[in-house]
């Protein structure tokens, strides 16, 4: 199924069951993730996608959307710092990538073209996370 054909739908529609509203004392992050599940996929920005990927919410739908801008601008600053969306994406579990092998290969191809100097400004451990992702091309669930 081409998950990008569903840009007018929400995660609550595509990834049942619908989530119940968060508890009154829920953290800001929990409230944000719950709210994002009700936003049409096509309206989500890089920061929203970074949040959902980081929280491992509906990855079969969210990862393809998150990777699209990274293919053009791998070190995109989604919210916190340069490369934050990339680091969330490469940190996704291997089982999620196993469902999207072609997409993982496309992202790996882009990442292999990045010069080492481009990674120098990323947070500590980022280069190792990216290297781990690059080393897992044949991961299976």
Residue frames relative to the residue before (quaternion, step in Angstrom):
aa qw qx qy qz dx dy dz
X 1.0000 0.0000 0.0000 0.0000 0.00 0.00 0.00
X 0.3524 -0.7190 0.5584 0.2172 3.57 -0.97 0.84
X 0.3046 -0.8017 0.4918 0.1504 3.53 -0.23 1.32
X 0.6168 0.5648 -0.3509 0.4212 3.60 1.16 -0.43
X 0.5597 0.5968 -0.3964 0.4166 3.61 1.22 -0.11
X 0.6831 0.5019 -0.2664 0.4588 3.57 1.24 -0.25
X 0.2272 0.8283 -0.4914 0.1438 3.59 1.09 0.58
X 0.6614 0.4965 -0.3113 0.4681 3.60 1.18 -0.36
X 0.6543 0.5013 -0.3042 0.4776 3.59 1.28 -0.08
X 0.4423 -0.6873 0.5183 0.2518 3.54 -1.30 0.41
X 0.6359 -0.5128 0.4022 0.4134 3.55 -1.27 0.24
X 0.5955 0.5523 -0.3756 0.4464 3.59 1.05 -0.60
X 0.6705 0.4742 -0.2971 0.4872 3.60 1.11 -0.63
X 0.7560 0.4270 -0.2046 0.4520 3.56 0.91 -0.96
X 0.7840 0.2604 -0.0914 0.5560 3.55 1.13 -0.71
X 0.0242 -0.8445 0.5350 0.0093 3.59 0.54 1.14
X 0.5711 -0.1169 -0.7987 -0.1491 1.44 -2.38 0.73
X 0.6203 -0.5004 0.4339 0.4202 3.54 -1.30 0.30
X 0.4243 -0.6949 0.5165 0.2652 3.52 -1.00 0.78
X 0.4489 -0.6507 0.5365 0.2955 3.54 -1.11 0.69
X 0.6360 -0.5184 0.3778 0.4290 3.61 -1.14 0.41
X 0.5369 -0.6267 0.4437 0.3494 3.59 -1.07 0.65
X 0.6268 -0.5320 0.4142 0.3905 3.54 -1.26 0.46
X 0.6558 -0.5466 0.3654 0.3709 3.55 -1.17 0.56
X 0.7457 0.3749 -0.2154 0.5069 3.57 1.07 -0.67
X 0.3116 0.7716 -0.4983 0.2432 3.59 1.25 0.39
X 0.5564 -0.6033 0.4574 0.3425 3.54 -1.19 0.60
X 0.6720 -0.4818 0.3769 0.4174 3.54 -1.31 0.29
X 0.6386 0.5317 -0.3231 0.4529 3.59 1.00 -0.82
X 0.6591 0.4993 -0.3135 0.4669 3.59 0.87 -0.89
X 0.6485 0.5070 -0.3198 0.4692 3.59 0.93 -0.83
X 0.6428 0.5330 -0.3126 0.4528 3.58 1.01 -0.87
X 0.6708 0.4900 -0.3033 0.4669 3.61 0.85 -0.93
X 0.6409 0.5135 -0.3274 0.4673 3.58 0.93 -0.82
X 0.6633 0.5018 -0.3043 0.4644 3.58 0.93 -0.87
X 0.6534 0.5312 -0.3206 0.4338 3.60 0.96 -0.82
X 0.5974 0.5716 -0.3664 0.4268 3.59 1.11 -0.54
X 0.7031 0.4368 -0.2595 0.4976 3.60 1.24 -0.35
X 0.5554 0.5826 -0.3904 0.4469 3.61 1.30 0.15
X 0.4928 -0.6362 0.4866 0.3401 3.62 -0.88 0.81
X 0.5928 -0.6206 0.3808 0.3442 3.57 -0.91 0.92
X 0.6684 0.5274 -0.3016 0.4291 3.58 0.98 -0.80
X 0.6650 0.4923 -0.2976 0.4762 3.59 1.23 -0.29
X 0.5390 0.6351 -0.4022 0.3798 3.59 1.24 -0.12
X 0.2857 -0.7513 0.5752 0.1517 3.51 -1.05 0.86
X 0.7433 -0.4082 0.2808 0.4496 3.60 -1.27 0.09
X 0.6475 0.5143 -0.3360 0.4510 3.62 0.95 -0.76
X 0.6356 0.5201 -0.3254 0.4687 3.59 1.02 -0.80
X 0.6682 0.5003 -0.2972 0.4635 3.56 0.92 -0.91
X 0.6206 0.5369 -0.3371 0.4616 3.57 1.03 -0.78
X 0.6411 0.5236 -0.3187 0.4619 3.57 0.96 -0.85
X 0.7042 0.4696 -0.2781 0.4542 3.58 0.78 -0.98
X 0.6520 0.4936 -0.3257 0.4745 3.60 0.94 -0.81
X 0.6483 0.5294 -0.3213 0.4429 3.59 0.91 -0.87
X 0.7266 0.3989 -0.2240 0.5127 3.56 1.09 -0.73
X 0.3888 -0.7632 0.4335 0.2801 3.57 1.39 0.11
X 0.3257 0.7386 -0.5064 0.3032 3.54 0.92 1.02
X 0.8637 -0.1033 0.0422 0.4915 3.57 -0.85 1.09
X 0.0373 0.8684 -0.4933 0.0325 3.57 0.93 0.89
X 0.6144 0.5459 -0.3906 0.4147 3.67 0.89 -0.59
X 0.7102 0.4095 -0.2517 0.5143 3.59 1.17 -0.50
X 0.7140 0.4804 -0.2529 0.4421 3.55 0.97 -0.86
X 0.6253 0.5690 -0.3528 0.4009 3.63 0.90 -0.81
X 0.6608 0.4944 -0.3480 0.4449 3.66 0.79 -0.79
X 0.6562 0.5019 -0.3122 0.4691 3.57 1.02 -0.74
X 0.6670 0.5075 -0.2972 0.4574 3.56 1.01 -0.81
X 0.6683 0.5080 -0.3054 0.4494 3.58 1.02 -0.73
X 0.5484 0.6532 -0.4005 0.3350 3.62 1.00 -0.73
X 0.7365 0.3820 -0.2809 0.4825 3.68 0.64 -0.88
X 0.6092 0.5755 -0.3532 0.4159 3.60 1.14 -0.56
X 0.5833 0.5771 -0.3769 0.4297 3.58 1.13 -0.49
X 0.7082 0.4101 -0.2392 0.5225 3.58 1.19 -0.57
X 0.8017 0.0749 0.0125 0.5929 3.56 1.00 -0.88
X 0.2012 -0.8499 0.4724 0.1183 3.61 0.35 1.23
X 0.7602 0.3639 -0.2067 0.4969 3.59 0.99 -0.71
X 0.1289 0.8320 -0.5194 0.1463 3.56 1.19 0.65
X 0.3011 -0.7170 0.6034 0.1766 3.56 -1.03 0.88
X 0.1805 -0.8243 0.5311 0.0768 3.58 -0.18 1.28
X 0.8242 -0.0914 0.1029 0.5493 3.58 0.95 -0.81
X 0.8099 0.3070 -0.1368 0.4808 3.57 0.69 -1.10
X 0.7816 -0.1729 0.1886 0.5690 3.58 0.81 -1.02
X 0.6869 -0.4495 0.3643 0.4398 3.53 -1.30 0.28
X 0.8261 0.2296 -0.1807 0.4820 3.57 -0.89 0.95
X 0.4256 0.7382 -0.4571 0.2548 3.61 1.20 0.00
X 0.6400 0.4962 -0.3346 0.4819 3.60 1.02 -0.68
X 0.6297 0.5378 -0.3286 0.4542 3.58 0.96 -0.83
X 0.6781 0.4917 -0.3023 0.4550 3.58 0.85 -0.90
X 0.6187 0.5157 -0.3478 0.4799 3.59 1.06 -0.66
X 0.6764 0.5113 -0.2886 0.4446 3.56 0.91 -0.95
X 0.7100 0.4354 -0.2870 0.4733 3.62 0.78 -0.90
X 0.6347 0.5295 -0.3250 0.4596 3.58 1.25 -0.31
X 0.4441 0.6836 -0.4644 0.3461 3.59 1.26 -0.04
X 0.5897 -0.6098 0.3923 0.3556 3.60 -1.03 0.71
X 0.6172 -0.5660 0.4104 0.3610 3.55 -1.15 0.69
X 0.6105 0.5644 -0.3567 0.4261 3.61 1.04 -0.68
X 0.6333 0.5128 -0.3320 0.4752 3.61 1.06 -0.68
X 0.6686 0.4902 -0.2944 0.4754 3.58 0.97 -0.84
X 0.5874 0.5859 -0.3742 0.4143 3.60 1.07 -0.61
X 0.6426 0.5086 -0.3143 0.4792 3.59 1.20 -0.50
X 0.7685 0.2875 -0.1214 0.5586 3.57 1.27 -0.46
X 0.0450 0.8662 -0.4976 0.0067 3.62 0.85 0.87
X 0.6475 0.5172 -0.3356 0.4479 3.63 0.96 -0.75
X 0.6446 0.5159 -0.3112 0.4706 3.55 1.02 -0.81
X 0.6340 0.5187 -0.3226 0.4742 3.58 1.00 -0.82
X 0.6504 0.5150 -0.3165 0.4600 3.59 0.95 -0.83
X 0.6444 0.5172 -0.3228 0.4616 3.59 0.98 -0.81
X 0.6628 0.4856 -0.3100 0.4784 3.58 0.96 -0.84
X 0.6302 0.5293 -0.3366 0.4575 3.61 0.96 -0.79
X 0.6352 0.5348 -0.3305 0.4486 3.59 0.97 -0.82
X 0.6596 0.4891 -0.3067 0.4812 3.59 0.99 -0.80
X 0.6804 0.5102 -0.2989 0.4329 3.58 0.88 -0.91
X 0.6350 0.5372 -0.3426 0.4369 3.58 1.04 -0.64
X 0.6510 0.5085 -0.3237 0.4613 3.60 1.20 -0.31
X 0.5260 0.6368 -0.4189 0.3773 3.61 1.22 -0.20
X 0.3931 -0.7011 0.5314 0.2677 3.59 -0.87 0.85
X 0.6321 -0.5506 0.3879 0.3832 3.58 -1.15 0.61
X 0.6152 0.5645 -0.3507 0.4241 3.56 1.05 -0.71
X 0.6028 0.5652 -0.3586 0.4343 3.60 1.13 -0.56
X 0.6881 0.4792 -0.2720 0.4721 3.56 1.11 -0.66
X 0.5068 0.6973 -0.4015 0.3094 3.57 1.22 -0.42
X 0.7168 0.4563 -0.2627 0.4571 3.59 1.03 -0.69
X 0.5242 0.6386 -0.4141 0.3820 3.58 1.25 -0.03
X 0.6570 -0.5233 0.3583 0.4076 3.60 -1.17 0.42
X 0.6732 -0.4861 0.3776 0.4097 3.54 -1.28 0.45
X 0.7946 0.2858 -0.2406 0.4786 3.55 -0.95 0.93
X 0.4996 0.6795 -0.4228 0.3314 3.59 1.22 -0.28
X 0.6545 0.5128 -0.3246 0.4509 3.58 0.86 -0.90
X 0.6468 0.5134 -0.3171 0.4664 3.59 1.02 -0.74
X 0.6324 0.5224 -0.3300 0.4672 3.61 1.03 -0.77
X 0.6594 0.4949 -0.3004 0.4796 3.55 0.95 -0.88
X 0.6436 0.5141 -0.3197 0.4683 3.60 0.96 -0.82
X 0.6223 0.5302 -0.3388 0.4657 3.61 1.00 -0.75
X 0.6556 0.5054 -0.3073 0.4694 3.57 0.93 -0.90
X 0.6647 0.5108 -0.3022 0.4538 3.58 0.92 -0.88
X 0.6854 0.5019 -0.2750 0.4502 3.58 1.09 -0.68
X 0.6938 0.4887 -0.2628 0.4590 3.62 1.25 -0.19
X 0.1716 0.8367 -0.5139 0.0807 3.65 0.87 0.72
X 0.7578 0.3590 -0.2084 0.5034 3.60 1.09 -0.50
X 0.2640 0.7874 -0.5209 0.1975 3.60 1.15 0.51
X 0.0521 -0.7759 0.6285 0.0172 3.54 -1.04 0.82
X 0.5880 -0.6077 0.3920 0.3624 3.60 -1.09 0.58
